[in-house]
């Protein structure tokens, strides 16, 4: 799953039995779908899960920064911004055309 699809990152911690707690990272995608990453019940697990969540947050922020920079450059150049999904579809179409040409 591309990081560019992640809208929010949450760390969830739940008590299971006495002092034993489980925690996991939950990602919310731009489309509203939620994904839970593997759970852990080991000692110190919360710190590791927080580190993972912070890493994902940093990656999401970098993608957003790059997207914003590209949009700003296109605005300055007088062009409309290109949707990342549209770019991906164009790349796939180009690849299919190349395959078709090499087969015939």
N, C-alpha and C positions, 0 to 999 in steps of 0.2 A: 504494500500500500504506500503510495507516495505521500511524503510529509506534507505536500501542498494541499492535500485533502483534509488535513486535521484542523478543526476549528478551535477545540478546547482540549486541555489536558488536565485530568483530575487524579489525585491520589486518594484512594478509598481505604480506610482501615476499619476492620470490624473485630469485635471480641468473639472468640469461638468458645473457649472454655477457660475460665479463670484468667490467668495472666497471658494465656496464649492468644495471640491476635494474628489475623491474616490481613494482608494488604495487597493492593494491586493498583496498576495504572489503568484508568479508563479514558479512552479517547472518544471525543465526539467529532464526527465528520461534518463537513459543510452541509451535506444532505440530511443531517439529523440522525444518522445511524450511529450507534454507540458500540465500541469495541473494548472488551476487557482483556488486558494482557495477563499472562500467567500469574497466579497467586503465590504467595510465599508465607510460611509460618515460622521461619527460622529466626533466631535471635539476631537483632540488628537488621532485620529485613526491611523495616520502614526506611532506614537511612539509604539503603540500596535502591529502594523503589523511588524515593524522593530524588535521588541522583538521576535515575533513568527519566523521571518525569521532567526534571529540569533540563536534561539533555534534549529531550523531544521538544520542549518549549523553545529552547535556543534554536533548534533546527527550523521550527515553524516560523520563528521571528526572522531568521535569515532568508527564508523563502519569501516571506511577506515583504522584507526590505528590497530584495531583488525585483520582485514583481512591481513594487511601487516605483523603483528607480526606472524600470523599463517603461512603465506608464508615463512617468514624467518626461522621459526622453522622447517618447512618441508624441506627447502633447506639444512639446517644444518644436518637434519636426512637422507638426500639423497632421499627424496620422492618428487614426483611432487605435486604441489598445487591442491587442490580439488576445482572445480568451485562450488559456492554456489547453483546455479540452479541444478547442478548434485546431490548435497547433498540432496536438497529438493525432487527431483525425487526419489532418493533411499529411503528416509524416507517414501514417499507415497507408493512406491512399497512394502516396508516391512509391512506397515500398512494393505494394501490390502491382502497380504499373510496371515497375522494373522487373519483377518476377515474370509478369506476363510477356514482356518484350523479350526476355532472355529465353523463354520456353519456345517462342515462335520464330 
